C-alpha cells in the first residue's frame, strides 16, 4: 500500500477515535451521573461494547498498516495486553453462563452478576482508552507548537469544564440539582486546589460527587499535562521535545533531560505519601466511625486533599473536631508541608540522603533553590506559629492549655501556606491575625509543587534583593551563590503582578458585594494563594462575585506570570539597543 494512502487512513482513524472516546466518556457520565431505567442502562452497555469493538478494530487496522509489525506491538503493548485480558474474560463469562450454575450461585447470594462484572471491566478498559486518547491529544497539542504557557492554561480550563459537567449530573448532589455557577465554582476550587466552598462538600455532594471532587483535586494538584505525560511515558517510554518543554516549565526544572525521571519520581512520591497519610489518618480516626468504609474513604479524601494543598474537607467545620488531636494534626501538617515544598526540593533532599551513604564521589549537594525554599519555609512556619500564638493567646485561644495553644498556632501557620484547613474558627480571629495570615497566604508554597501564592523562592529572592540594596551591593547573593539578574526581575514582576491581581480583585468584589473590606481582602488573597481560608462569606457571594473569585483562583494556581505569557505574545529580542538614561527612583 502506498505511503500516502496509509497516512491518510491513519489520520482518519485518529479523528474517528477522538469522537469515539467522546462518546465513551458521555456514556460513563450518563450511567453514573443519572438515574436510568434498566433498558437505558442496557443500551449504554451496548454502546460500551461497540466502543471497545471500534478500538479493537482500530488497533487491528493500524497493526496491518504498520510496516514493522513487531516494533508496533512493542510500542503499543499495553493496549494489546488489556485487549488480551478482555478477550479472556469474555470467554470465561460465556463459558460459565453457558453452564448456568455459577451465575445462579453468585446471584442467589447477592455477590455479583458475571455480566455486571464484565461490564465493569469493560468500563475500566474504556477509561484506559480515554486516557490513551488524552495522551495522543497532549502530543498533538505539543506538536502544534502552541506556547507552553497557553498549553497549561488550556489544560486547566478543559479540566474545569469536564469537572463542571460531572458535578451537574443529578447523582452528584444529594438534592439532585446544582446551580451552574456553583458547579463551576466547585470544579474550579477543586482543580485549582483552593478550598473555598459555596456548598458543604460532605453533606451536599453524594459519594459519586465527592469522588469527582477527589479526582479533580488529584489531577489539579499534579496537573493534567503532568498525568498525561506520565501515561505517555508508560505507553511510549519517551516524551517529545515539546512535551518536555511544557513539563519543564510546569515542574520548575532546569534540565530537559531530567524531566522524564522527575515525572516518575513525582508520581511515586505522591502515591507513597498520600497512601501513608491515608493509613495514618485511618488509624487515628477509626474509633470515630461505625463503618470501616466510611473511615477509610474520609481518610483517603483528606490525605489527598492535604498533600495537594486543596483544603477541601468532608466535615462542615473542617478539622475543628480534631483541634486537640496531636497525631491527626501532625499527619495533616506533614502532608501539607510535603506537598507545598515542591517536587524538585523533595527529590533534591531525598537524593542527598540516599547518595551520601556511599563514597564521597556519590555525594550530591542541595541546590540553591532547595536552600532558599527550605530556609524560607522554616522561617515562615516559625514566624507564623509565634505570631498566631501571641496575637490569639487572649483571643480565640484564651483558656486553652498551653499545648493546645501551640498546636493550634502551628496548624494555623502551616495551613495558611495554601492548604486552607482550620482547627479554629477563622471568622472569630482578630483583625491583626487575619492580616498576618493574609501575608502568609500571599507568599504561599514553593514552585514545582501543589501550592499557590507568589512562592517562597520568589519571596526569598525579593527579600535578598532588598537587603542587597540596603547594603549598597550591586548584585543579589544567597548562600554564597549569586542570583542572576533575570531571576531577580522575574521575582519582582511576580510579586508586583500578585499585588495587582489582589488589588483589582478586591476592588471588583467591593463593587458587586456589600461586605467589609477586611472580609473581601482576606477572601481575595485566599483565592489568589489557592488557600481556602475564609471568614465565612464565600457562600453569600453573588454569581458575579463567584465568577470573579474563580478567575482569581485560576490565576493563582497557574501563576500570574504564566497567565500573562499565555495571553500576550512573546516578542523576539531586538537586534538594537536604545540609549540608556538614568531615572530618579524614590
Buried (B, 14 or more C-beta within 10 A) or exposed (E): EEEEEBEEBBEEBBEEBBEBBEBBBEBBBBBBBBEBEEEEBEBBBEBBBBBBEBBBEBBEEBEEBBEEEEEBBEBBEBBBEBBEEBEEBBEEBEEBBEEEEEBEEBEEEEEEEBEEBBBEBBBEBBEBBBBBBBBBBBBEBBEEEBBBBBBBBBBBBBBBEBBBBBBBBBBBBBEEEBEEBBBBBBBBBBBBBBBBBBBBBBEBBBEBBBBBBBBBBBBBBBBBBBBBBBBBBEBBEEBBEBBBBBBBBBBBBEEEEBBBEBBEBBBEBBEEBBEBBBBBBBEBBEEEBEEEEBBBBBBBBBBBBBBBBBBBBBBEEBBBEBBBBEEBBBBBBBBBBBBBBBBBBBBBBEBBEEBEEEEEEEEEEBBBBBBBBBBBBEBBBEBBBBBBBEBBBEBBBEEBEEEBBBBBBBBBBBBBBBBBBBBBEBBEBEEEBBBBBBBBBBBBBBBBBBBBBBBBBBBBBBBBBEEBEEEEEEEBEBEEEEBEEEBBEBBBBBBEBBBEBBEBBBEBBBEBBEBEEEBBBBBBBBBBBBBBBBBEBBBEBEBBBBBBBBBBBBBBBBBBBBBBBBEEEEEEEEEEEEEEEEEEEE
